[in-house]
Every structure is written in C-alpha cells, then in structure tokens.
Amino acid sequence: MRSLFIMLLVLATPLVLFSQESAGRPPVSISYFSNYGFQPGIKVGTAFSLAGDSTRQWLISPQLGVFTNPSDDTHTLLNLEAGLKRPKPGKNAYTTMAIGLGYLHQSKLQSFSVNLGSGQTGDRQRVGDNFVMPSVSYEYGWATHRKISWFGKCALGTRLLGRNEHSMMLLLEFGIKL
C-alpha cells in the first residue's frame, strides 16, 4: 500500500505544477465528511483547473479526510479526483461530476481490557487495514459571496484489496470553499 501512495504522489505532481502555472490561487475546501451521514469527520482539499472555458472546466482535486465511528473504528482517506465542473447559467451555482481513486486506512478496535474491580477500560488494541477505494461523486455548490461558496457532495465508493471485507461506502460532505 505504501507503493500505491507513492505512485499517487508521483502521478499528481506534474498535474499540480501544470495547474499552478495556469491559474491563480486555488480554492481550499473544508467540510463535514461522513460515511452514511452519521460517522463524523472532516475533509480538506483543493482543486486545480486543467482546462476549460466558461461553460465547463476540467479539474483535478487532491483531498485528505478522516471520519470515525466513535469507540469502534477510524478511517483516513487520501483521495485524488478528476472531474468536470459546469456553472449553472444565470445563477451563482455549479455542479461537478468526478471520478476518484483513493487510499483508505482503517484502524479498528480489536479488543480492550476491563478492570472488574473498578469497571474502567484500558489497554485498547487496534488492528489496521489498507484499501484502494475508487469512487464516483456528484457535487452541487453555490456562491454566497465573491470568494466564498458552499457545497454539498455525495460520493459512492468501494473498498478493495484489503484483508477485511469489501464493502460499498456512501460518503457525504457539506462544506465551504474559500
């Protein structure tokens, strides 16, 4: 899995350098990030413009997110998405369709000990698992100010190539782009 992470970084570097030449400061997004809406987390990302015009724009977006199921497991996602952003005519809104490839690390609580005299828990042991996670996403955003926009995003992905079960994930985001 380390080699996959290194490959993602190596492949993304030329795209980031190209997009920095062609545009100004890229937007930074901060959002509430969750699996199925009830596992709380946070996600930070940005988007670099590759090409486009006033009716559509091709983007590449590196992202880092963390969400947790309290007292059970924690997930960390490093994701790279490529997508098409389309502004809504006559509105301060846009939609983005994207596909992504990510690295997902899961840290799951395996066991813990309980002191029978006091009832306190301790000595928590965790087991980690690594997954490749392809995804497809849809984002709807609207600008409230010139440099600030709000967005909602829904992504459907699947965890692959891990030791544990493969499963589908419905990832929801609500956030702000600065």
Steps between C-alpha positions, in 0.01 A plus 500: 500500500792734553595456136145602397528816710837586345362437149204736565738773614732455202211503252336805659813719516521592127128581493532725804799680349319546167187637665698741720645660187160553341290636787515720807457378853289180507199478733530314831200296610422404859203274564311272734584155363310186588425145399119464479460837675542379858874426533640851564817627340674779313645531151740756350572533131570728209430502126732585212361602163646303209307640204165644410291800407200685643261206448712221647829450678715190554633469856732283702451498875728352771323443833570374853215389725445328834178357643428277795243272652559603864648225720521257205705605196671794332545547124755721324455568128757643259316558173567642154198593286471611138177658389299740288359818657206672330368840611122546504404777252347805667576374853794507737495120510691211345500121478799269484511134397825323588670163527762434763761255615593495865698328772289416808654397832269346759602472865251273677473428872574130542495452877529675832528398863255576782600533866227305678566679829452856370326441165755711312616401152857513382767335284318556171644306208436613146549323169561690175396419146574676171271528200497642149178696457369601155203737513257705294360827636252780438541849650261794503632838613380857521683828560376730773786748467757569234769277654289265714279215385313225683467148368343160556656186360405134478751230404451129450811286539610147576783371717723258307814290558493502881518211745152572640169496316446700183209736537331794334526840665265797465709807585322828569655847524367844590747785503642829389756599234719801568 
